[in-house]
């Protein structure tokens, strides 16, 4: 089969299943078998071996069933970096890039030699690692899930930040971990679980493939914000930034939790115009 025929077949299969950006996803699926996107333009008549065709068809069928494209690809881009992903870890999303951007812009205002970041509920490490790459910061990344922590350590190596990142496997609410952390971070970031019980009952098929412990934030989705904000602002330098991702409808509720913990928050919109990040400067000393 020629490459153009395989591409057309894959696009049609994806589009017929209701996938919106079928051409893009088809090219990603072809990349997973070693066919660069540029080849679909430069060499559309290239003959594709039958075994490769069958592999693409199998992966297309898997995607059509609702399995995440990112897990099939095995790697995904986030804030200019590349991250390994798969079952057991939350998929890096473009919505979260506004959190990384907010933190990166703040770090640019701090002395380059003193930039320190704490990433809570770090998952794949996409936020903390990308901040090390973009700003030259040192970072501590804390993640409870053993499966996710495996991807985190791989991603430290993949992005060559072994000398900048300390990875900690454990619960951010474990008193031993909390006490062991420094109290002079310039930035604390977190994309915690924040879906409500109702959200969890209505998940899209592909989101159900992601680890529920990385999604569910309690009955009202606010459990992690309450706990994090009651503890971790004291780990910031004076004037340091505390920033979290939120669900689109959680702005008012999470703003109030910030205020209850003596922080003056601001809401920040993502690239779709939805409120996605809440940030506040600490004034504890």
N, C-alpha and C positions, 0 to 999 in steps of 0.2 A: 504494500500500500504506500502511496505517495504521502509525504508529510501534509500537504494541503488537504488531502482527503481525510486523514486522521484528525487533523485539527477541526475540519468542518463537522465530522461525525461527533467529536467530543463536545463542541459548542452546542450542537443540536440536542444532544442527550441532556446536557446541563440545562439548557433553556427550556426544554420540554418539561423538565421537573420543577420549573419555577424559580431557578436560581437566576438572580437579577443580572449579575455581571459575568455572564457565561463566557464571553471571549477571554476576559482576564483569567478566570479560573481554569479555562482549558489550557492556556499557555503555562500556567503554574503546574498543572498536571503533567504536561509534556516535559517541563523542566525536571520533574522528579525522576524521569528516565534518561536524563542527560541530553535533552534537546533544548538548547538555549532559545529564548524568545526570538532573538534576531534571526534564527534559522527559518522561522515561519515566513519571514519577509525575503531573506536573501537566497534561500534554496527551497522553495515550496515543493519542487518536484523530487526532492531527495527521497530515496526508497527507504522505508522503515522496516526492519526485520519483523517477522511474524511474532516472535516472542515479545518484542517491545510493544507491538500493537496490542497484544493480549494483556500485557501488564497495564497499559494505559486504560484499556477497557475495564479491567478489574478495579482500578482506582477510581475511574469515573463512576462505576456502579456503586462503589463505597460512598463516594461523595453524594450521589443522588439519594442514597439511603438516609442522608442527614449527618453523616460523619464529618467532623470539621476539616476543612481544607488545610488548615494550619498543621493539624496532626498528620495528615497524609504527606504534606511537604516535609515535615520534620524540623523545619527552621522557619523563622519569620522575622521580618524587619520591624524595628521599633526605634524611633528617634535617631535614625542614622546608624544603628547598630544591628547586628544579626544575632538571633537567639534560637537555641534549640528548644523545641517544644514537643510534647506528646502527652499521652494519657497520664493523668495524675498531676498536671500543672495547668494553671490558668493561662489562657492564650493572651499574649500581648495584643492590645487593641489600640487603634489610632485615637480613640476617645481619651485614653490615658496619657497621650503625648502632651496634652496641655498641662498636666501635673508636672511632668519632667521639664517642660519648657519654663513653667513658673519658677521651679526650683533652680534651674540652670541660670535664668536671668538674675535671680537673687544672688546666687553664688558669685556671679561676675562682679558684684559690688564688694565682695570680701577679699581680703589679702590672699593672693594665690597660694601662699605657703601654709595657710591656716584653714583651708576649706575642708570641713568635716561633715559628713552626711550619715544619718541613721535612717535605714529603710525597714519599716515594720511590716510584717506579712509580705515578705519580699517575693515569694513565688519563684518565677524563673529568674529573678534578679534584674528584670528589664529596666526598672526605674533607677535603682541605685547604680548599676553598672553603666548605664548610659550617662548618668551624671558624672561618673568618674572619667569617662571618655571625653565628654563635652567640656568639662570645667577643670579637669585635673584634680578633682577632690579625692580625699580618702573617705572610705565608706565602710560602715558596719551594716551587714544585711542579716536580718533575723527571719527564719522561716521554720515553722513547726512540722510541716508535712515532710516525711522522709522521701517520698517520691519526688515532690517538687524540689527538695533540697539537692537531689541528684542532678536535676537540670541546672539549678543555680550554680553548682560547682563547675559543671561543664561549660556554662556560659562565661564564667570568670576566665577560664582558659581560652575559650573561643575569642574573647575580646581582649585578651592579653593584659588583664588588669590584676594579675596575681599579687603584685606589689602594692596595690591600692585598696584592695577589698579584703575585709575580714568577714567570712561567712560563719554564722552561728546557727546551728540546728537546735531549735527549741521553741518553747511557748513564750511569746512576748510578755505574758502575764505571770510567768514563773519568777518568783521573787529573787532567786539566785541570779537569773539572767539580768533582771532589771538592776540589781545592785552592782553587778559586774560592769555595767556600761558606764562610760564616761559621762560627765555632765556639762560638756562644753561643745556640743554639736552646733554648727551653723544652721543646718537644715534637718528637720525631721519630716519624712514623707511616708505616706501609707495609702495603699489602695486596698482597704480591708474588705472582708465580706460584708455586703450591705443589702442583699436582696431580702425581701420580706417573705413570710410564709406564703402569702398569696402569689408573689412573684415566682416562687419555687414551684408552685402548682401549675403555673402557666408557661413554663420554660419552653423555648423552641427546641426542636429535636436535637440540633447540633450542640446547643448549650448544655443539654443533659449529659453530653459526653464528658464535660468538664467536672472536676472534683467538687462535689456539693459543699465541702468544708471551706472552699475558697469563694463560695457564692453567698451562703446563707448567713445573714446577720441578725438572726433572732426574729421573733414574731413581727416586730415593726421595722426590722432592718438596722436598728441603731445600737445594738449591743456593743459592738466594737468601738464605736465612737465614744460612748459613755466611758468605757474602761480606759481606752487609750488617752483620752483627754483629761482623765482624772489623775493619770500617772506621769505621762511623758513630757509635758511642757517643762518640767523641772530639769530635764536633760538638755535643754537648750541654753546657749549663751544668751545674755541680754541682747535683745534686738534680733535674735535668731528667728528663722521662719519655720512655722509648723503648717504643713499643707497636706490635705487629704482629698482623695477623689470621693464623689458622692453620686447617688442616683439622681436622675433628673428632677424628681419630685421631693427631694430630701433637704433642699436648701434651708428653708426656715427652721426645720427641726434641728439640723446639725449646727446652724449658726447659734441657736439658743444654747446648745451644749458647749460650744466654744465660750460663750459669754458667761455661763455658769462656772467656768473654770478660769475666769479673769483674763480672757483673751478677746481682742477686738477684731472680729473676722471680716473678710471681704469675700464676695462671691465672684467667681471667674467663669466666663463662658468658654465652651469648647468651640471647635471650628464649625459646628453645626448650629451654633447659637443657643445651645442648651447650657444651663448652669451645671458645671462638672467638677469644679474645684473650690474648696474653701481654704483660705490661707490667713494666717495671723502672725504678727510678730510678738515675741515673748518679752516681757519686761520684769523678769523676776529678780534681776540684780544689776 
